[in-house]
């Protein structure tokens, strides 16, 4: 089976990570994966090639949360060009099935339908407004051969999703629990690298620096934690999104205002997050409303034995169980994030219990084997649906 995955942003994130993780295993089951990415700046092409996936870059347009009508007009004008290029790729690569992520960039869907390839529509987050989610469900039902939700909660957050007639499945992100492990050696090495004392509190996040991830709330919470714990350090692991220069400037200003100085550390985009996460005492997820589905980075931290403080957005509560593997707090509320973080920093026994529970939860629910099984199953169901559709 030849599959084509179309991802409309070049900054490495959850959909890229899922394919990089599953692609090599799917290949062992006879499923090849080619990934289409925009040709803009970002680490995704390099990281996905490093995972052994074939990557094709092209000037792929995407809708953005901008008010400038000229931008959206350019998107509409370029649709035909994008669809034509994707159709050619589908023909040249003899693609059987296309995987598309998100609801508002449908070029790949139209290309696949025109070329007779099956379509798996993957819904992994809540970024678009509720009314638009509801309005798109009839189109998904009409154009897709199967729909894959990244969490059970996402079904309820997309009105009409429970009434889809095409095959559907819930397939949460997975974690390689042989890579992401608790490790005192990694903890010591990472702290030495960044100059963090071994016994100092270290609070971090693994997230790209963009508005969706609410990094400003991480910085503000860090400021409040630092006032209560002057010995605390903070670490941001993630890529600075060059498509949002104003937001990056805002974050830099926030860090200056918080007065954190050398105690706010940046690791940048990393291929080896598993070597850094064990250094943390608490991992924060500060995402804003209408952002996440689940969050793979919370799973990865839990696999490394790190408790998580996360904002209650999307379906994050399917990963972080409040008071068991971490703490859930309201979004857009740095004070609540800081209080929850301080609670864990002040209670090492609670952190240790959550670390054990988090590792167990990931091993039991988010392992690779089940994720691969579900991926193969939904691909087969989509191909069967396409065949049945073509016979009508």
Legacy VTK file of the C-alpha trace (Angstrom):
# vtk DataFile Version 3.0
C-alpha trace
ASCII
DATASET POLYDATA
POINTS 392 float
0.000 0.000 0.000
1.375 3.442 -0.955
0.189 6.298 1.269
0.600 10.051 0.995
0.320 12.295 4.068
-0.288 15.997 3.464
0.679 18.267 6.378
0.247 21.974 5.821
2.907 23.374 8.136
6.689 22.885 8.169
7.174 23.339 11.932
7.559 19.907 13.525
4.544 19.021 15.659
2.161 16.250 16.647
1.127 14.993 13.161
4.757 14.943 12.019
5.811 13.114 15.154
3.138 10.461 14.700
4.245 9.708 11.139
7.944 9.752 12.046
7.216 7.239 14.788
4.815 4.948 12.933
6.140 5.225 9.359
9.124 2.885 9.730
6.962 0.291 11.523
4.200 0.536 8.922
6.835 -0.094 6.247
7.447 -3.498 7.848
3.765 -4.234 7.209
4.042 -3.297 3.518
2.830 0.302 3.861
5.025 3.042 2.382
4.630 6.649 3.552
5.416 9.765 1.542
4.968 13.116 3.275
4.112 16.408 1.566
5.198 19.555 3.391
5.213 23.256 2.484
8.539 24.663 1.353
8.676 27.309 4.123
11.121 27.470 7.044
10.863 24.768 9.682
12.536 21.647 11.040
9.887 19.124 9.950
11.466 18.103 6.601
14.847 17.361 8.146
13.393 15.461 11.092
11.069 13.352 8.958
13.831 12.460 6.516
15.964 11.486 9.510
13.150 9.078 10.459
13.505 7.424 7.048
10.414 8.902 5.400
10.278 10.229 1.865
9.511 13.957 1.972
8.260 16.108 -0.905
8.231 19.879 -0.444
6.138 22.192 -2.575
4.669 25.724 -2.303
1.602 24.385 -0.512
-0.762 27.123 0.671
-2.703 27.040 3.921
-5.282 29.122 5.699
-4.029 31.103 8.692
-5.732 32.963 11.514
-5.295 36.335 9.851
-7.759 39.138 9.194
-6.084 40.375 6.001
-8.493 39.430 3.151
-5.627 39.543 0.647
-4.069 36.533 2.333
-7.255 34.475 2.059
-7.793 35.589 -1.524
-4.309 34.319 -2.349
-5.189 30.980 -0.756
-8.325 30.645 -2.885
-6.492 31.642 -6.063
-3.803 29.055 -5.409
-6.147 26.132 -4.722
-6.208 24.937 -8.315
-2.405 25.012 -8.566
-2.018 23.092 -5.301
-4.576 20.467 -6.330
-2.940 20.028 -9.738
0.488 19.472 -8.156
-0.897 16.969 -5.645
-2.774 15.082 -8.356
0.449 14.730 -10.332
2.265 13.420 -7.257
-0.517 10.905 -6.565
-0.239 9.607 -10.129
3.555 9.514 -10.225
3.836 7.755 -6.845
0.903 5.396 -7.501
-0.739 6.450 -4.255
-3.514 4.221 -2.912
-4.492 6.289 0.110
-4.091 9.891 1.233
-4.034 11.077 4.848
-5.032 14.695 5.439
-4.860 16.557 8.756
-7.056 19.471 9.798
-10.358 20.693 8.407
-9.605 23.903 6.521
-6.870 22.934 4.037
-8.631 20.399 1.796
-6.415 20.491 -1.315
-5.226 16.938 -0.763
-8.775 15.648 -0.379
-9.854 17.084 -3.739
-6.716 15.750 -5.408
-7.216 12.274 -3.990
-10.870 12.106 -4.970
-10.033 13.235 -8.499
-7.387 10.494 -8.802
-9.434 7.727 -7.198
-7.295 7.379 -4.052
-8.883 6.673 -0.684
-8.999 9.501 1.873
-8.374 9.212 5.617
-9.300 12.506 7.267
-7.378 12.913 10.505
-8.774 15.260 13.179
-6.221 15.926 15.900
-7.029 19.279 17.502
-9.596 22.001 18.173
-7.915 24.940 16.488
-10.793 26.107 14.311
-13.942 27.699 15.821
-16.782 25.454 16.954
-19.253 26.655 14.325
-16.766 25.965 11.533
-16.104 22.496 12.954
-19.839 21.801 12.800
-20.129 23.224 9.286
-17.299 21.019 8.015
-18.673 17.690 9.252
-21.053 17.155 6.274
-18.133 17.766 3.890
-15.977 15.296 5.807
-18.763 12.728 5.637
-19.138 13.239 1.888
-15.464 13.361 0.881
-13.659 11.025 3.305
-13.429 7.255 3.211
-12.549 7.087 6.892
-12.090 9.555 9.755
-9.508 9.164 12.483
-9.877 11.193 15.689
-6.863 11.751 17.923
-8.947 11.381 21.091
-12.402 10.295 22.163
-13.088 13.807 23.449
-12.488 15.271 19.997
-15.549 13.443 18.688
-17.771 15.354 21.094
-15.992 18.617 20.344
-16.880 18.340 16.639
-20.693 18.633 16.380
-22.096 16.038 14.012
-19.071 13.738 14.290
-21.035 11.032 16.092
-23.366 10.781 13.104
-20.762 10.293 10.385
-21.629 7.444 8.020
-18.045 6.727 6.959
-15.830 4.456 9.078
-14.420 6.236 12.128
-11.834 5.362 14.749
-10.154 6.938 17.759
-6.386 6.584 17.624
-4.431 8.574 20.181
-0.783 9.529 19.648
1.776 6.976 20.729
5.090 7.067 22.571
8.143 4.894 22.105
8.559 3.771 25.709
11.988 2.338 24.944
13.264 5.833 24.033
11.369 7.904 26.575
12.349 6.456 29.942
13.171 7.716 33.445
16.925 8.117 33.660
19.153 9.522 36.380
22.078 9.548 33.933
20.132 11.695 31.435
18.929 13.943 34.251
22.476 14.564 35.418
23.924 15.037 31.918
21.215 17.477 30.792
21.501 19.579 33.933
25.260 19.729 33.616
24.886 20.816 29.987
22.590 23.721 30.892
24.373 24.632 34.128
21.425 23.747 36.366
22.392 22.520 39.851
21.464 18.886 40.405
19.141 19.626 43.332
17.567 22.844 41.944
13.904 22.755 40.842
13.687 22.653 37.042
10.335 23.362 35.374
10.037 23.019 31.624
7.860 22.767 28.585
8.273 20.909 25.310
6.373 23.022 22.791
6.935 25.129 19.730
6.961 28.830 20.486
3.672 29.877 18.897
0.352 31.330 20.108
-1.394 27.937 20.208
0.957 26.727 22.944
0.432 29.751 25.204
4.128 30.248 25.895
3.414 33.660 27.412
1.492 31.858 30.173
4.468 29.574 30.760
6.709 32.632 31.162
4.272 34.412 33.498
3.828 31.276 35.611
7.615 30.902 35.709
7.900 34.435 37.060
5.445 33.631 39.862
7.212 30.351 40.687
10.591 32.114 40.763
9.321 34.657 43.258
8.310 31.840 45.612
11.296 29.636 44.791
14.308 31.781 43.907
16.318 28.586 43.329
14.049 27.432 40.457
15.163 27.207 36.816
13.054 27.013 33.659
13.562 25.338 30.277
11.762 25.742 26.945
12.386 22.933 24.444
10.932 23.797 21.046
11.213 25.603 17.761
10.657 29.339 17.469
7.996 29.757 14.785
9.419 32.153 12.198
5.919 32.648 10.796
4.969 34.568 13.960
7.667 37.246 14.436
5.392 39.505 16.494
4.610 36.679 18.869
8.292 35.840 19.265
9.031 39.472 20.095
6.222 39.411 22.638
7.648 36.317 24.335
11.106 37.884 24.517
9.572 40.964 26.115
7.644 38.816 28.613
10.848 37.047 29.644
12.534 40.401 30.193
9.600 41.653 32.252
9.636 38.499 34.397
13.251 39.185 35.351
14.278 35.541 35.030
17.650 36.259 33.451
19.910 33.229 33.060
17.392 30.969 34.791
15.176 30.936 31.658
16.874 28.478 29.303
16.162 27.716 25.643
17.034 24.365 24.127
15.567 25.172 20.703
14.271 22.502 18.330
15.692 19.145 19.383
15.653 15.667 17.853
16.497 14.161 21.255
13.857 15.449 23.665
14.050 12.094 25.459
17.507 13.097 26.749
16.216 16.367 28.224
12.808 15.543 29.709
14.203 13.410 32.565
16.003 16.525 33.829
12.674 18.185 34.672
10.881 18.084 38.000
7.604 19.306 36.480
6.537 19.560 32.841
4.005 22.265 31.895
1.427 22.307 29.113
0.126 25.891 28.886
-1.919 25.635 25.681
-4.838 27.985 25.099
-8.485 27.146 24.319
-9.206 25.972 20.755
-5.752 24.460 20.410
-4.963 20.915 21.440
-6.491 17.552 20.915
-4.357 15.527 23.257
-0.714 16.456 23.574
2.051 13.978 22.776
4.566 15.944 24.823
2.606 15.239 28.022
2.756 11.511 27.216
6.497 11.738 26.551
7.112 13.520 29.863
5.031 10.947 31.732
6.985 8.153 30.048
10.138 9.797 31.440
8.679 9.824 34.949
7.904 13.547 35.032
4.537 14.762 36.420
2.605 17.216 34.269
0.696 20.404 35.018
-1.587 21.033 32.044
-4.327 23.417 31.061
-7.713 21.745 30.692
-8.171 22.197 26.934
-9.254 19.892 24.133
-8.926 16.275 25.218
-5.811 16.720 27.358
-7.673 15.127 30.273
-7.532 11.804 28.391
-3.770 11.884 28.888
-3.195 13.784 32.144
-5.429 12.374 34.858
-5.938 15.056 37.479
-4.381 14.199 40.850
-2.988 10.899 39.501
-0.431 11.609 36.753
-0.431 15.389 37.151
-2.648 18.388 37.762
-5.154 20.072 35.456
-5.725 23.828 35.672
-7.824 26.410 33.816
-6.317 27.802 30.590
-5.152 31.427 30.321
-4.465 31.468 34.067
-0.746 31.726 34.896
-1.509 32.088 38.613
-3.231 28.693 38.690
-0.407 27.144 36.678
2.116 28.552 39.141
0.179 27.345 42.211
-0.072 23.819 40.819
3.619 23.815 39.930
4.641 25.014 43.379
2.439 22.382 44.979
4.379 19.663 43.175
7.768 21.256 43.794
7.031 21.405 47.526
5.867 17.771 47.708
8.503 15.330 46.429
6.471 12.297 47.548
3.519 13.465 45.427
5.829 13.996 42.454
7.295 10.526 42.862
3.849 8.906 43.026
2.688 10.807 39.935
5.892 9.858 38.130
5.218 6.160 38.714
1.550 6.468 37.749
2.387 8.447 34.614
4.902 5.897 33.376
2.406 3.087 33.960
-0.380 4.953 32.171
1.744 5.510 29.060
2.880 1.887 28.965
-0.704 0.641 29.271
-2.530 3.087 26.984
-0.176 4.858 24.598
2.231 2.200 23.382
3.282 1.737 19.775
1.795 -1.687 19.085
-1.851 -0.664 19.496
-1.339 2.551 17.545
0.132 0.670 14.562
-2.715 -1.843 14.707
-5.331 0.926 14.611
-3.546 2.754 11.792
-3.499 -0.361 9.622
-7.125 -1.108 10.444
-8.392 2.342 9.455
-6.342 2.258 6.236
-7.955 -1.055 5.258
-11.414 0.230 6.116
-10.820 3.354 4.016
-9.709 1.292 1.019
-12.771 -0.919 1.371
-15.025 2.157 1.548
-13.403 3.616 -1.560
-13.984 0.369 -3.434
-17.613 0.237 -2.336
-18.098 3.891 -3.277
-16.639 3.268 -6.712
-18.980 0.363 -7.363
-22.116 2.455 -6.831
LINES 1 393
392 0 1 2 3 4 5 6 7 8 9 10 11 12 13 14 15 16 17 18 19 20 21 22 23 24 25 26 27 28 29 30 31 32 33 34 35 36 37 38 39 40 41 42 43 44 45 46 47 48 49 50 51 52 53 54 55 56 57 58 59 60 61 62 63 64 65 66 67 68 69 70 71 72 73 74 75 76 77 78 79 80 81 82 83 84 85 86 87 88 89 90 91 92 93 94 95 96 97 98 99 100 101 102 103 104 105 106 107 108 109 110 111 112 113 114 115 116 117 118 119 120 121 122 123 124 125 126 127 128 129 130 131 132 133 134 135 136 137 138 139 140 141 142 143 144 145 146 147 148 149 150 151 152 153 154 155 156 157 158 159 160 161 162 163 164 165 166 167 168 169 170 171 172 173 174 175 176 177 178 179 180 181 182 183 184 185 186 187 188 189 190 191 192 193 194 195 196 197 198 199 200 201 202 203 204 205 206 207 208 209 210 211 212 213 214 215 216 217 218 219 220 221 222 223 224 225 226 227 228 229 230 231 232 233 234 235 236 237 238 239 240 241 242 243 244 245 246 247 248 249 250 251 252 253 254 255 256 257 258 259 260 261 262 263 264 265 266 267 268 269 270 271 272 273 274 275 276 277 278 279 280 281 282 283 284 285 286 287 288 289 290 291 292 293 294 295 296 297 298 299 300 301 302 303 304 305 306 307 308 309 310 311 312 313 314 315 316 317 318 319 320 321 322 323 324 325 326 327 328 329 330 331 332 333 334 335 336 337 338 339 340 341 342 343 344 345 346 347 348 349 350 351 352 353 354 355 356 357 358 359 360 361 362 363 364 365 366 367 368 369 370 371 372 373 374 375 376 377 378 379 380 381 382 383 384 385 386 387 388 389 390 391
